[in-house]
Amino acid sequence: MKLLLMSTSVGPLGSGLGGGVELTVLNIAFELHQRGMKIDVVAPMGSVLGKITVIEIAGELQIPAQTLDRNIPIVMPGDSVLANMWEYARKNQAEYDLIVNFAYDWLPFYLTPFFITPIAHFISMGSLSDTIDRIAGQIASQFPGTIGVYTEAQAATFPFASECKCLGSGIDLSLYQFCSQPEFQLAWLGRIAPEKGLEDAVAAAQITGIPLKIMGKIQDENYWQKICADYPQAPVEYLGFLTTAKLQAELGKCKALLMTPRWVEAFGNVAIEALACGVPVISYSRGGPGEIVRDGQTGFLVEPDSVDGLVGAIARLDEINRRACRQQAEAEYSLEALGSRFEHWFKSILDSKLAKH
């Protein structure tokens, strides 16, 4: 199989601006390359993806959908990197069996009927835009089986939920070391932006007195500064946006990972990164994490937006066996399992195209 993967257009691969979808693109590219497929990745200029070929495209980055209102019209920058990426795909489509779109944006859905090579769309967010919902729904009915998502909870946010293939996620478990003896500290990991609810984790750290290590890209500087001003006494330390090697080393030393999403988190790759290190996950029972965390076994699911719920769960961490966390990651979230799910999906799309001809 020859695949052209179209990355997110909100930032270069490796920058952290694309959030969890960057890790998904990396892992799928790596695993399918290992399986002998020809994989090329198209991404914004400055992208890095290890041994995988990256075709870097210049242009202005898209504005992330989660920062915009639901009913805002679709806006394209003058020299749009998204448009430039898809112009490359259009010109070179004959070289590939399948094009895989990872951008949560209107344009790739709109262009789908005009391409000869079939396009698979992997949606990495819950519903954020009425306009994208409408065009994606049209593609879901016109090209059945071509829309993929992470979780049932994410799919349920779309009007075309029944058309979505739930594919989950996975990581290279060899990059994450199991840590049986944590230090007296907690972790919070992700893009630092309002929809991630970091202030609740900071509040919980202040109440419990347990130091909180914060890791991730500061996407909204004003939001970060407000948290620092609102909780001057909280025992927090910002470690920056870390490589996987440094991230897992810091994460593994923590008693738990706190997940505090204000929105429907499509999946939550950080949850499986924590589990791979043997770190229990305490999350609001909202979106993807609700399908990952085994409540009382590999972490705790608490009432959304309840700092008291977080504090109560932190007090119960001794009930969790860290070995069970690692075992869940190995059983459900290996790269092999992820690669098989995606390969099966891609083959089903190609088979249905053959059947039509």
Order of alpha helices (4+ residues) and beta strands (2+ residues): beta-alpha-beta-beta-alpha-beta-alpha-beta-alpha-beta-alpha-beta-beta-alpha-beta-alpha-beta-alpha-beta-alpha-beta-alpha-beta-alpha-alpha-alpha
